Amino acid sequence: MLADGDEVPQWLLDGDYEFEYKFIDTSTLLHVYSSDLSLAAISRASGINQTLLSHYANGIKKPRLAQRKRIVDGIHSIGRRLMTATI
């Protein structure tokens, strides 16, 4: 942008911004985190059957809102446990 001579807002130059990611569907959410978390781990944390999670991840089935919340809560639970881990 600068190299092209475009005007750039000061907030952008100062780095005064944040990114917020919102997943539009459960399949995307599960695929993004599958490289870091196994479906088995998400299953244990969320209480949702691993096979059903696989169906959600592959778009075979779509979860209801309550199931989506359980998945997100399960992933958050894993994250909190990792953040409090000590060596």
N, C-alpha and C positions, 0 to 999 in steps of 0.2 A: 504494500500500500504506500508506504513512505517512498520507496524507490520509484514508484510510478508517479509521484507528485500529488497523490491524493491527500486530502485533508483527513486527519485522524483525530478523533475526539481525545481530549486530555485524559479522561478517565481510562481510556484504552492504553495510552502511552504510559500512564502511571501504574498500570496493572491493577486498577481498582475495580475488579470484577471477579465473579465466581461462576463456575459452571455447575449446573444442577441437572443430573441425569434422571429422566423419568422413562421407565420402560413402558411401551405401549401394550405389550402382551406378555403373558407368563412364559411362553415359549422362548422369547428373546431373553428374558430375565434368567431362565434356567441355562440357556446356552452360554450366556456371558459368564456366569459363575461356575459352569461345569469344568473349566480348566483349573479352577482353584478348589472347588468343593465337589465331592462326589454326590451323586444322587442318593447314595446310601446315607451319607452324612446329613443331607438336607431332609431325608426321610425321617431319620432319628430325631432331628431337631424340630421338625414340623408335625410329626405324628401321621404323615400321609404316606401311604404305601408306595414303595419305590417303583413298582410297575406303573402305578397311576401317575407318578411324577414323570416317568419316561414318556407316557402318553401325552402329558401336557407339554413336555419339552419338544416332542416331535410333531406337535400340532394335531395329533390324532383325536384328542379330546380337549375341550376348553373348560377350565375350572370356574366354578361359581366365585363370586366376590369373596365369600367367607374362606374358601380354599386358597385363593390368591393371598389373602391376608395371612393365613397360617404359613404359607411358603415364605413370604417376606419376613414375618416374625421369626421363623426358624432360622433364616439366613442372618438376621440381626442378632439372634441369640448366639449363633456360632461366632460372629464377629466380636460380641462382648466378651465371650470366653477367651478368645484369642488375645484381645487387648489387655486382659487382666492376667494373662499367663506370665509366670516369672521363671527364671532359670536358676 
